[in-house]
Amino acid sequence: MSSTTTGTTTDAAAAERTIAAARARIDALDERIIALITERVAASAEVQRARISAGGRRVHLARENEILRRYRAGLGGAGTDVAMRLLELCRGTL
């Protein structure tokens, strides 16, 4: 084999190891994100139950706007989309 072929093979193998390691980290992060979202949904349900039992409304729009601003500040324009999906998950049945 020429040194170019060997170098390319070595580079490809290194790239595959890097990809595999990064994918494993991504999978672990996804598991943590899902667990955190599940925990957030439960906390949100607790807030909603308390608010409703005190005669309030299930959804507090000013609070949702705070959350939207926080996500946008942290993640840019896509943060608004992320926050909207999260709020939908946390609202439960309206």
Contacts in CASP RR format, 6 or more apart in sequence:
PFRMAT RR
TARGET T0000
AUTHOR 0000-0000-0000
METHOD contacts of the structure
MODEL  1
MSSTTTGTTTDAAAAERTIAAARARIDALDERIIALITERVAASAEVQRA
RISAGGRRVHLARENEILRRYRAGLGGAGTDVAMRLLELCRGTL
1 9 0 8 1.000
37 86 0 8 1.000
37 89 0 8 1.000
40 86 0 8 1.000
40 90 0 8 1.000
41 89 0 8 1.000
41 90 0 8 1.000
44 90 0 8 1.000
44 91 0 8 1.000
45 90 0 8 1.000
45 92 0 8 1.000
48 58 0 8 1.000
48 91 0 8 1.000
48 92 0 8 1.000
51 57 0 8 1.000
51 58 0 8 1.000
51 60 0 8 1.000
52 58 0 8 1.000
58 91 0 8 1.000
58 94 0 8 1.000
59 91 0 8 1.000
59 94 0 8 1.000
64 87 0 8 1.000
67 83 0 8 1.000
67 86 0 8 1.000
67 87 0 8 1.000
68 80 0 8 1.000
68 83 0 8 1.000
68 84 0 8 1.000
68 87 0 8 1.000
70 83 0 8 1.000
71 79 0 8 1.000
71 80 0 8 1.000
71 82 0 8 1.000
71 83 0 8 1.000
71 86 0 8 1.000
72 79 0 8 1.000
72 80 0 8 1.000
72 83 0 8 1.000
75 82 0 8 1.000
END
